[in-house]
């Protein structure tokens, strides 16, 4: 039985509002809708793109007044005949409408089944379909821009264009096999080399963008680190403007990583308050410090806090923790309100450039010291601006393609591996049949991103759309 040809129904809106939208789509959507919806004319006699007012009935009993929106195939979200009922959002009413639709011949939609049908009917490619779920889940302006760009086509059209050119050249290579004895070259090898180089450059750029895209989607991880009692938990509370972390003068109060979300100018951050780093014999505290070290490694930004009252002359001690290339380091001099002549010290510290102790000199940070009083809140806004400035979203806001899906990153990585083999084969004058096979391997890897030109297993599609909510 072909379940993709069933007529399906599900609520398309989340519970809790004043109104609910219930969507019917499939070959029998209009006929089923007419069995439970009454208006001046049946929906079957109406044109697509029209709305009409009527009542949903169980026999002669009125369940609710509703507006029915009619979408004729292929001009609907799924590409199929579709009816959407807008009714009151009572759980009883929604349940009754669903019951009547099921009784009339529909079945309940599974997770993501509407969007899966949109993909299968060519309304969206697979990358765009995945962007629908990301758009629904977006919790910041940056995450929204990321998903919206991918939904509009993002890098799909560019990759499809490159793939089609590859397939064309592979076909010409294979044509040569039919004329092997004549030694005729149908495919221009220099053109193939240039195309492989172009695809390699584009896939490399997209692979590099994954670190930013994934971080924007999940939230930029910011680890607040330092010795005990430098004010890490106080800073977390100031950033959140609420008492989230317990603050105490007792060293070692924080023993586990506390994670909270914060949005700054459209970008979501995951602020990680960590255990103070020091030598200790306390087993539980040592476990907290070990978690701190692991947190530092997975953070995009490290905020190192230093107690200004322990310094002499404004000197900043070297950062003792090795950071991986690409991590940003911000140094905060806290408790400046406790210093004599704090205003003069602040001015001096603000001009102090701090080099981060990164293993690669080319990746070293030159961020300035940020003087602060976490207790009073002085300087916290400066840190907020510094955190936002550390996330480069200009290209994203201009519509540049940024990869945020681990599946896409894996496909691009496989494409680059196949590209390397194809380029090496081309340079080594590999026989035409073997060279064609490598070129098609590149095209196949790119095709799995959009799903166009690729035969994707049902297991993969089921896995992708199982992450969607029912009704989308």
C-alpha positions as CSV (number, residue, x, y, z in Angstrom):
1,X,0.0,0.0,0.0
2,X,1.4,3.4,-1.0
3,X,0.9,5.5,2.1
4,X,2.2,8.6,0.3
5,X,-1.0,8.6,-1.6
6,X,-3.3,8.6,1.4
7,X,-5.2,11.6,2.4
8,X,-3.8,12.8,5.8
9,X,-5.0,15.2,8.5
10,X,-3.4,16.9,11.5
11,X,-3.4,20.2,13.4
12,X,-1.0,22.6,11.8
13,X,-0.9,24.9,14.8
14,X,0.4,24.4,18.4
15,X,-2.2,24.2,21.2
16,X,-2.9,27.1,23.4
17,X,-4.0,29.9,21.1
18,X,-7.4,31.2,20.3
19,X,-7.6,29.6,16.9
20,X,-6.4,26.3,15.4
21,X,-5.6,25.3,11.8
22,X,-6.4,21.7,10.8
23,X,-4.9,20.6,7.5
24,X,-6.2,18.0,5.1
25,X,-4.0,17.0,2.1
26,X,-4.1,14.3,-0.4
27,X,-6.2,13.1,-3.4
28,X,-9.5,12.9,-1.4
29,X,-8.9,16.1,0.7
30,X,-11.7,18.1,-0.9
31,X,-14.2,15.2,-0.9
32,X,-13.5,14.4,2.7
33,X,-13.8,18.1,3.7
34,X,-17.2,18.3,2.0
35,X,-18.4,15.4,4.2
36,X,-18.0,17.4,7.4
37,X,-18.1,21.1,6.3
38,X,-21.2,22.9,5.2
39,X,-21.3,26.3,3.4
40,X,-23.4,27.9,0.7
41,X,-21.5,25.9,-2.0
42,X,-19.5,22.7,-1.7
43,X,-15.7,23.1,-1.7
44,X,-15.6,20.8,-4.8
45,X,-17.3,23.6,-6.8
46,X,-14.9,26.3,-5.7
47,X,-11.7,27.6,-7.2
48,X,-8.3,27.1,-5.6
49,X,-7.1,30.0,-3.4
50,X,-10.6,30.7,-2.1
51,X,-11.8,30.9,1.5
52,X,-15.4,30.4,2.7
53,X,-17.2,30.5,6.0
54,X,-19.3,27.6,7.2
55,X,-19.9,25.1,9.9
56,X,-18.3,21.7,10.7
57,X,-21.0,19.2,11.5
58,X,-21.4,15.7,12.8
59,X,-24.6,14.9,11.0
60,X,-26.9,17.8,11.9
61,X,-25.0,18.7,15.1
62,X,-22.8,21.8,14.7
63,X,-19.3,21.2,16.1
64,X,-17.9,24.6,15.3
65,X,-18.0,27.6,12.9
66,X,-15.0,27.6,10.7
67,X,-13.3,29.1,7.7
68,X,-12.1,26.7,5.0
69,X,-9.2,27.6,2.8
70,X,-8.9,25.6,-0.4
71,X,-5.7,25.0,-2.3
72,X,-5.8,23.1,-5.6
73,X,-2.9,20.9,-6.7
74,X,-0.2,21.6,-7.5
75,X,-0.6,25.1,-5.9
76,X,-0.3,24.1,-2.3
77,X,2.3,23.5,0.3
78,X,2.4,19.7,-0.4
79,X,1.6,20.0,-4.1
80,X,-1.6,18.0,-3.5
81,X,-5.3,19.0,-3.0
82,X,-5.4,20.7,0.4
83,X,-8.0,22.1,2.7
84,X,-7.2,24.0,5.9
85,X,-9.9,24.6,8.5
86,X,-9.5,27.6,10.9
87,X,-11.6,26.8,13.9
88,X,-11.6,27.6,17.6
89,X,-8.7,26.1,19.6
90,X,-10.7,24.0,22.0
91,X,-9.1,20.6,22.6
92,X,-12.6,19.2,22.3
93,X,-13.3,20.9,19.0
94,X,-9.9,19.9,17.5
95,X,-10.5,16.3,18.6
96,X,-14.0,16.2,17.1
97,X,-12.8,17.7,13.7
98,X,-10.0,15.1,13.6
99,X,-12.4,12.3,14.5
100,X,-14.8,13.3,11.8
101,X,-12.0,13.6,9.2
102,X,-10.7,10.1,10.1
103,X,-14.2,8.7,10.0
104,X,-14.6,10.2,6.5
105,X,-11.6,8.5,5.1
106,X,-8.4,10.4,6.1
107,X,-5.6,9.1,8.4
108,X,-3.5,10.9,10.9
109,X,-0.3,12.5,9.5
110,X,3.0,11.3,10.9
111,X,5.8,13.7,12.0
112,X,6.9,15.9,9.1
113,X,4.6,14.1,6.7
114,X,3.3,17.3,5.1
115,X,6.8,18.5,4.4
116,X,7.9,15.1,3.2
117,X,5.2,15.2,0.6
118,X,6.3,18.7,-0.4
119,X,9.7,17.2,-1.0
120,X,8.5,14.1,-2.9
121,X,6.2,16.3,-5.1
122,X,9.0,18.7,-6.0
123,X,7.8,21.7,-4.0
124,X,11.0,21.8,-1.9
125,X,14.4,20.1,-2.2
126,X,15.6,18.2,0.8
127,X,17.8,21.0,2.1
128,X,14.8,23.4,2.0
129,X,12.6,20.8,3.7
130,X,15.1,20.5,6.5
131,X,15.1,24.3,6.8
132,X,11.4,24.2,7.6
133,X,12.1,22.4,10.9
134,X,15.0,24.8,11.6
135,X,12.8,27.8,10.9
136,X,10.2,26.6,13.4
137,X,12.9,25.9,16.0
138,X,14.7,29.2,15.5
139,X,14.9,31.2,18.7
140,X,17.1,34.2,17.6
141,X,17.3,36.5,14.6
142,X,20.5,34.9,13.4
143,X,19.1,31.4,13.6
144,X,16.0,32.6,11.8
145,X,18.1,34.2,9.0
146,X,20.1,31.0,8.7
147,X,17.0,28.9,8.2
148,X,15.2,31.4,6.0
149,X,18.2,31.7,3.7
150,X,18.3,27.9,3.3
151,X,14.5,27.7,2.8
152,X,14.8,30.3,0.0
153,X,17.3,28.0,-1.8
154,X,20.5,29.1,-0.1
155,X,23.2,27.0,-1.6
156,X,20.9,24.4,-3.1
157,X,20.7,26.0,-6.6
158,X,24.4,26.6,-6.7
159,X,25.2,23.0,-5.8
160,X,22.6,21.7,-8.2
161,X,24.1,23.7,-11.0
162,X,27.6,22.4,-10.3
163,X,26.3,18.9,-10.0
164,X,24.5,19.1,-13.4
165,X,27.7,20.3,-15.1
166,X,29.6,17.4,-13.5
167,X,27.0,14.9,-14.7
168,X,27.1,16.4,-18.2
169,X,30.9,16.0,-18.3
170,X,30.7,12.4,-16.9
171,X,28.2,11.6,-19.7
172,X,30.7,12.9,-22.3
173,X,33.4,10.8,-20.7
174,X,31.2,7.7,-21.0
175,X,30.4,8.6,-24.6
176,X,34.1,8.3,-25.4
177,X,34.0,4.6,-24.3
178,X,31.6,3.9,-27.2
179,X,34.2,5.3,-29.6
180,X,37.2,3.9,-27.9
181,X,38.8,2.6,-31.1
182,X,38.5,6.0,-32.8
183,X,40.3,7.8,-29.9
184,X,37.8,10.6,-29.9
185,X,37.7,13.0,-26.9
186,X,34.2,14.3,-26.3
187,X,35.0,15.8,-22.8
188,X,37.4,18.7,-22.6
189,X,39.9,17.7,-19.8
190,X,40.9,21.3,-19.1
191,X,37.2,22.2,-18.7
192,X,36.8,19.3,-16.3
193,X,39.9,20.3,-14.3
194,X,38.6,23.9,-14.0
195,X,35.1,22.6,-12.9
196,X,36.6,20.3,-10.3
197,X,38.7,23.2,-8.9
198,X,35.6,25.4,-8.8
199,X,33.6,22.8,-6.9
200,X,36.5,22.2,-4.5
201,X,36.7,25.9,-3.7
202,X,32.9,26.1,-3.1
203,X,32.7,23.0,-1.0
204,X,35.7,24.1,1.1
205,X,34.1,27.4,1.8
206,X,30.8,25.7,2.8
207,X,32.7,23.3,5.1
208,X,34.4,26.2,6.8
209,X,31.1,27.9,7.4
210,X,29.8,24.9,9.3
211,X,31.5,25.9,12.6
212,X,29.6,29.3,12.5
213,X,26.3,27.9,11.2
214,X,26.1,25.1,13.7
215,X,27.0,27.5,16.6
216,X,24.3,30.0,15.5
217,X,21.8,27.3,15.2
218,X,22.5,25.8,18.7
219,X,23.7,29.0,20.4
220,X,27.2,30.3,20.7
221,X,28.9,28.6,23.7
222,X,30.6,31.0,26.0
223,X,32.6,29.6,28.9
224,X,33.2,31.9,31.9
225,X,36.4,30.6,33.5
226,X,38.9,31.7,36.2
227,X,40.0,31.0,39.7
228,X,37.5,30.5,42.6
229,X,35.8,33.7,43.8
230,X,36.8,35.9,40.9
231,X,33.0,36.6,40.3
232,X,32.0,34.1,37.6
233,X,28.6,33.3,39.0
234,X,28.0,37.0,39.8
235,X,28.7,37.8,36.2
236,X,26.3,35.1,35.0
237,X,23.6,36.6,37.2
238,X,24.3,40.1,35.8
239,X,24.2,38.9,32.2
240,X,20.9,37.2,32.8
241,X,19.5,40.0,35.0
242,X,18.3,37.3,37.5
243,X,19.7,35.3,40.4
244,X,20.4,32.1,38.5
245,X,23.7,31.0,40.1
246,X,24.4,30.8,43.8
247,X,27.0,33.3,44.9
248,X,29.2,32.8,48.0
249,X,32.5,33.9,49.4
250,X,33.3,30.2,50.0
251,X,35.8,29.0,47.4
252,X,34.5,26.0,45.3
253,X,30.8,26.8,45.6
254,X,30.2,26.1,41.9
255,X,31.1,22.5,41.3
256,X,29.1,21.8,38.1
257,X,28.7,23.7,34.8
258,X,25.6,25.9,34.8
259,X,24.2,26.6,31.4
260,X,21.8,29.5,30.5
261,X,20.7,31.0,27.3
262,X,21.0,34.7,26.5
263,X,20.2,36.6,23.3
264,X,22.3,39.6,22.4
265,X,21.3,41.7,19.3
266,X,19.7,38.8,17.5
267,X,22.3,36.1,18.3
268,X,21.7,33.3,20.9
269,X,24.5,32.6,23.4
270,X,24.8,29.6,25.8
271,X,26.5,31.1,28.8
272,X,28.4,28.4,30.8
273,X,29.4,29.2,34.4
274,X,32.2,26.8,35.4
275,X,33.9,25.7,38.6
276,X,36.9,27.7,39.7
277,X,40.3,26.4,38.6
278,X,42.7,25.8,41.4
279,X,44.7,22.9,43.0
280,X,42.4,21.1,45.4
281,X,42.3,17.7,47.2
282,X,38.5,17.7,47.3
283,X,37.4,14.9,44.9
284,X,34.0,16.5,44.0
285,X,35.7,19.9,43.3
286,X,38.3,18.2,41.2
287,X,35.5,16.6,39.1
288,X,34.0,20.1,38.6
289,X,37.3,21.4,37.4
290,X,37.7,18.5,35.0
291,X,34.3,19.5,33.6
292,X,35.5,23.1,33.3
293,X,38.4,22.0,31.2
294,X,36.1,20.0,28.9
295,X,33.7,23.0,28.7
296,X,36.6,25.3,27.6
297,X,37.4,22.9,24.7
298,X,33.9,23.0,23.3
299,X,33.2,26.7,23.8
300,X,33.5,29.2,20.9
301,X,34.3,32.1,23.2
302,X,36.2,31.9,26.5
303,X,35.7,34.7,29.0
304,X,38.7,34.6,31.4
305,X,38.0,36.4,34.6
306,X,40.8,37.9,36.7
307,X,40.4,39.5,40.2
308,X,41.8,43.0,39.7
309,X,42.6,43.2,43.5
310,X,45.2,40.5,43.1
311,X,47.2,42.4,40.4
312,X,49.9,45.0,40.8
313,X,50.1,47.9,38.4
314,X,47.5,46.5,36.1
315,X,49.6,43.7,34.7
316,X,47.7,40.7,33.3
317,X,49.0,37.2,34.0
318,X,49.5,34.9,31.0
319,X,46.5,32.7,30.2
320,X,47.6,29.2,31.2
321,X,44.9,27.2,29.3
322,X,45.7,26.3,25.7
323,X,42.8,27.1,23.4
324,X,42.2,25.5,20.1
325,X,42.6,27.6,16.9
326,X,39.5,29.7,16.1
327,X,38.4,30.2,19.8
328,X,38.0,33.8,20.9
329,X,39.4,34.9,24.3
330,X,38.0,37.9,26.2
331,X,39.7,38.9,29.5
332,X,37.7,40.5,32.2
333,X,39.3,42.4,35.1
334,X,36.7,42.1,37.8
335,X,36.2,43.9,41.1
336,X,37.7,47.2,39.9
337,X,35.2,49.0,42.3
338,X,37.4,47.6,45.2
339,X,40.6,49.3,43.9
340,X,41.9,52.6,45.2
341,X,41.9,55.1,42.3
342,X,39.7,52.7,40.4
343,X,38.9,55.3,37.6
344,X,42.6,55.8,36.8
345,X,43.2,52.0,36.8
346,X,40.2,51.5,34.6
347,X,41.5,53.9,32.0
348,X,45.0,52.3,32.1
349,X,43.6,48.8,31.8
350,X,41.3,49.7,29.0
351,X,44.3,50.4,26.8
352,X,46.1,47.2,27.7
353,X,46.2,44.7,24.7
354,X,46.2,41.1,25.8
355,X,47.6,38.3,23.6
356,X,45.7,35.0,24.1
357,X,47.9,32.0,24.8
358,X,46.8,30.1,21.6
359,X,48.9,27.3,20.2
360,X,48.9,28.8,16.7
361,X,50.4,32.3,16.6
362,X,48.3,33.2,13.6
363,X,45.2,32.6,15.6
364,X,46.1,34.7,18.6
365,X,43.6,37.0,20.0
366,X,44.3,40.7,20.5
367,X,41.2,41.5,22.4
368,X,41.5,44.3,25.0
369,X,41.1,43.8,28.7
370,X,37.5,44.6,29.8
371,X,37.5,46.2,33.3
372,X,34.3,45.4,35.2
373,X,32.5,45.3,38.5
374,X,30.2,42.2,38.2
375,X,28.7,43.1,41.6
376,X,27.5,46.6,40.5
377,X,27.1,45.8,36.8
378,X,29.6,48.4,35.7
379,X,31.2,47.2,32.4
380,X,28.8,44.4,31.8
381,X,27.3,46.1,28.8
382,X,30.8,46.5,27.3
383,X,31.2,42.7,27.6
384,X,27.8,42.1,26.0
385,X,29.0,44.2,23.0
386,X,32.3,42.4,22.9
387,X,30.5,39.0,22.8
388,X,28.3,40.1,20.0
389,X,31.2,41.6,18.0
390,X,33.0,38.2,18.3
391,X,30.3,36.5,16.2
392,X,30.7,37.5,12.5
393,X,27.2,37.4,11.0
394,X,27.6,40.1,8.3
395,X,27.8,37.6,5.5
396,X,24.8,35.7,6.8
397,X,22.7,38.9,7.0
398,X,23.7,39.6,3.4
399,X,22.3,36.3,2.3
400,X,25.5,34.3,2.0
401,X,25.2,30.5,2.2
402,X,26.2,29.0,5.6
403,X,26.0,25.3,6.4
404,X,24.3,24.5,9.7
405,X,23.3,20.8,9.2
406,X,25.7,18.0,10.3
407,X,24.2,15.9,7.5
408,X,25.1,18.5,4.9
409,X,28.6,18.9,6.4
410,X,29.1,15.1,6.1
411,X,28.0,15.1,2.5
412,X,30.3,18.0,1.6
413,X,33.2,16.2,3.3
414,X,32.5,13.1,1.2
415,X,32.3,15.3,-1.9
416,X,35.7,16.8,-1.2
417,X,37.2,13.3,-0.7
418,X,35.8,12.2,-4.0
419,X,37.0,15.5,-5.6
420,X,40.5,14.8,-4.4
421,X,40.4,11.3,-6.0
422,X,39.0,12.8,-9.3
423,X,41.6,15.5,-9.5
424,X,44.4,13.0,-8.8
425,X,42.9,10.7,-11.4
426,X,42.7,13.5,-14.0
427,X,46.4,14.5,-13.3
428,X,47.5,10.9,-13.6
429,X,45.5,10.4,-16.9
430,X,43.3,7.7,-15.4
431,X,41.5,5.6,-18.0
432,X,38.2,7.2,-19.1
433,X,35.9,4.6,-17.4
434,X,37.6,5.0,-14.0
435,X,37.7,8.8,-14.3
436,X,34.0,8.9,-15.1
437,X,33.3,6.8,-12.0
438,X,35.2,9.3,-9.7
439,X,33.4,12.3,-11.3
440,X,30.0,10.6,-10.7
441,X,31.0,9.9,-7.1
442,X,31.4,13.7,-6.6
443,X,28.0,14.4,-8.2
444,X,26.3,11.7,-6.1
445,X,27.7,13.2,-2.8
446,X,26.5,16.7,-3.8
447,X,23.1,15.3,-4.8
448,X,22.4,13.9,-1.3
449,X,22.3,17.4,0.1
450,X,19.3,18.5,-1.9
451,X,18.0,15.1,-2.8
452,X,17.7,16.1,-6.5
453,X,19.2,13.7,-8.9
454,X,19.8,11.1,-6.1
455,X,18.0,8.0,-5.1
456,X,17.8,8.4,-1.3
457,X,16.9,5.4,0.9
458,X,13.6,5.5,2.7
459,X,15.5,5.1,6.0
460,X,17.3,8.4,5.5
461,X,14.1,10.2,4.6
462,X,12.3,8.6,7.6
463,X,15.2,9.7,9.9
464,X,15.1,13.3,8.6
465,X,11.4,13.8,8.8
466,X,11.0,12.0,12.2
467,X,12.5,15.1,13.8
468,X,9.6,17.3,12.6
469,X,6.5,18.0,14.6
470,X,3.2,16.4,13.6
471,X,1.3,19.0,11.5
472,X,4.4,20.1,9.6
